[in-house]
Amino acid sequence: VEGRRQQRRAATPQPGIEIAEIAVHALDRVLPGSGIAPDAAARSNDGKITYEGRCADCHGLAGKGDGPASSLLRVRPRDFTLARFKLRTTESGALPTDADLYESIKSGMHGSSMPDWAPFLSDVQIQAVTSYIKSFSPRFATETPQPIPVADPPVASP
């Protein structure tokens, strides 16, 4: 009995260990070797693996926003096949840039169930998921996102 208690204590997070650290270690066990992708094909495969493990529960395997957890969410997950995105630096109705998608994944969507993934995924994994999400809509193959030009801020007065 004492041996089992010691095993449980060892498996229980100790004070000072961040939940994010635990999640990252768990992710490393689930997705071994998915750190740096040597080429675009491998990055796409890493994106698919990461998407299926982290995103599909809400967004669905086909990216339609119909994952098994989607019905439980107050704000429905984005349907990637429609290629309509809320946060972007492009014109209304235009495709987002890769940087827009990356930032949405990294920082999450305030006011929704979309968490910020930065504590759990590496930059390379977020880039891979960004590339994979684009595969759900044919628009990304035919259109090039153009950010809206922003003027320089005015010079500060003394």
C-alpha positions as a printed NumPy array, in Angstrom:
array([[  0.   ,   0.   ,   0.   ],
       [  2.821,   2.431,   0.893],
       [  4.491,   1.73 ,  -2.454],
       [  1.304,   2.716,  -4.308],
       [  1.03 ,   5.922,  -2.262],
       [  4.593,   6.862,  -3.194],
       [  3.863,   6.177,  -6.872],
       [  0.754,   8.401,  -6.726],
       [  2.72 ,  11.176,  -4.988],
       [  5.431,  10.979,  -7.644],
       [  2.821,  11.209, -10.426],
       [  1.058,  14.159,  -8.78 ],
       [  2.331,  17.582,  -9.899],
       [  4.434,  19.2  ,  -7.226],
       [  3.98 ,  22.86 ,  -6.243],
       [  5.809,  25.111,  -8.681],
       [  5.343,  22.873, -11.721],
       [  3.264,  24.767, -14.231],
       [  0.319,  23.088, -15.922],
       [  1.721,  24.284, -19.255],
       [  4.92 ,  22.358, -18.566],
       [  2.935,  19.209, -17.865],
       [  0.94 ,  19.673, -21.081],
       [  4.093,  20.222, -23.129],
       [  5.671,  17.081, -21.707],
       [  2.48 ,  15.137, -22.48 ],
       [  2.443,  16.551, -25.999],
       [  6.054,  15.49 , -26.504],
       [  5.063,  11.946, -25.6  ],
       [  2.043,  11.987, -27.957],
       [  3.826,  13.652, -30.888],
       [  7.436,  12.498, -30.693],
       [  9.775,  14.119, -33.141],
       [  7.272,  16.699, -34.383],
       [  9.548,  19.582, -33.467],
       [ 11.398,  20.872, -36.525],
       [ 10.113,  19.74 , -39.907],
       [ 12.874,  19.335, -42.518],
       [ 10.696,  20.305, -45.502],
       [  7.209,  21.496, -46.512],
       [  5.84 ,  17.946, -46.884],
       [  7.008,  16.975, -43.42 ],
       [  5.731,  20.292, -42.006],
       [  2.329,  19.596, -43.579],
       [  2.3  ,  16.12 , -42.039],
       [  3.29 ,  17.577, -38.654],
       [  0.472,  20.113, -39.076],
       [ -2.019,  17.341, -39.754],
       [ -0.858,  15.319, -36.752],
       [ -0.962,  18.348, -34.456],
       [ -4.329,  19.496, -35.855],
       [ -5.881,  16.059, -35.378],
       [ -4.532,  15.845, -31.837],
       [ -5.303,  19.399, -30.701],
       [ -7.856,  21.059, -33.006],
       [-10.152,  18.395, -34.467],
       [-12.184,  17.906, -31.278],
       [-13.677,  21.352, -31.883],
       [-13.067,  22.1  , -35.567],
       [-13.639,  18.541, -36.858],
       [-11.314,  16.329, -38.888],
       [-12.469,  17.975, -42.134],
       [-12.215,  21.495, -40.657],
       [-15.959,  22.189, -40.841],
       [-16.321,  23.333, -37.222],
       [-18.277,  20.191, -36.395],
       [-15.955,  18.32 , -34.053],
       [-17.373,  16.203, -31.219],
       [-16.924,  19.037, -28.705],
       [-18.373,  21.767, -30.951],
       [-21.941,  21.328, -29.723],
       [-20.78 ,  22.014, -26.162],
       [-19.283,  25.403, -27.008],
       [-21.161,  28.683, -26.72 ],
       [-19.192,  30.218, -29.598],
       [-19.116,  27.699, -32.428],
       [-15.689,  26.784, -33.842],
       [-14.618,  28.28 , -37.176],
       [-15.485,  26.326, -40.354],
       [-12.17 ,  26.442, -42.227],
       [-13.706,  25.137, -45.464],
       [-15.576,  28.452, -45.904],
       [-12.318,  30.417, -45.641],
       [-14.012,  33.166, -43.619],
       [-11.868,  34.384, -40.768],
       [-12.605,  36.943, -38.101],
       [ -9.16 ,  38.276, -37.209],
       [ -7.07 ,  39.356, -40.172],
       [ -5.075,  42.259, -41.582],
       [ -6.75 ,  41.922, -44.985],
       [ -9.929,  43.386, -46.498],
       [-13.315,  42.115, -45.294],
       [-14.057,  38.791, -46.992],
       [-10.437,  38.332, -48.093],
       [ -8.234,  35.483, -46.973],
       [ -6.042,  36.079, -43.936],
       [ -2.27 ,  36.097, -44.202],
       [ -0.227,  33.265, -42.74 ],
       [  0.79 ,  35.692, -39.982],
       [ -2.905,  36.32 , -39.183],
       [ -3.638,  32.594, -38.868],
       [ -0.456,  32.021, -36.883],
       [ -1.352,  34.805, -34.423],
       [ -4.911,  33.481, -33.978],
       [ -3.592,  30.026, -33.118],
       [ -0.787,  31.308, -30.919],
       [ -2.874,  33.865, -28.987],
       [ -6.321,  32.255, -29.121],
       [ -9.65 ,  33.996, -29.596],
       [-10.728,  36.128, -26.653],
       [-14.392,  35.6  , -25.798],
       [-14.483,  32.105, -27.294],
       [-13.331,  28.636, -26.294],
       [-10.259,  28.917, -28.543],
       [ -7.288,  28.838, -26.156],
       [ -3.912,  30.37 , -26.746],
       [ -1.722,  27.504, -27.88 ],
       [  1.62 ,  29.232, -27.302],
       [  2.246,  27.45 , -23.959],
       [  1.569,  24.04 , -25.512],
       [  2.885,  24.165, -29.086],
       [  6.224,  25.261, -30.47 ],
       [  6.428,  28.007, -33.103],
       [  7.226,  25.326, -35.684],
       [  4.129,  23.327, -34.73 ],
       [  1.943,  26.451, -34.926],
       [  3.373,  27.212, -38.376],
       [  2.645,  23.633, -39.444],
       [ -0.968,  23.868, -38.218],
       [ -1.296,  27.212, -40.045],
       [ -0.247,  25.515, -43.293],
       [ -2.547,  22.57 , -42.675],
       [ -5.6  ,  24.758, -41.962],
       [ -5.121,  26.37 , -45.37 ],
       [ -5.575,  22.956, -47.016],
       [ -9.266,  22.92 , -46.03 ],
       [-10.228,  25.635, -48.539],
       [ -9.303,  25.731, -52.234],
       [ -9.264,  29.541, -52.049],
       [ -5.78 ,  29.445, -50.536],
       [ -4.48 ,  27.754, -53.703],
       [ -5.899,  30.428, -56.021],
       [ -5.873,  33.682, -54.018],
       [ -3.041,  35.596, -52.407],
       [ -3.881,  37.482, -49.215],
       [ -2.992,  41.18 , -49.357],
       [ -2.712,  43.006, -46.024],
       [ -4.338,  46.426, -45.809],
       [ -1.611,  49.071, -45.916],
       [ -1.365,  50.996, -42.664],
       [  0.049,  54.507, -42.624],
       [  2.898,  55.382, -40.333],
       [  1.732,  56.829, -37.008],
       [  1.959,  60.614, -36.688],
       [  5.097,  62.092, -35.202],
       [  4.735,  62.701, -31.483],
       [  4.711,  66.317, -30.429],
       [  7.22 ,  67.529, -27.855]])
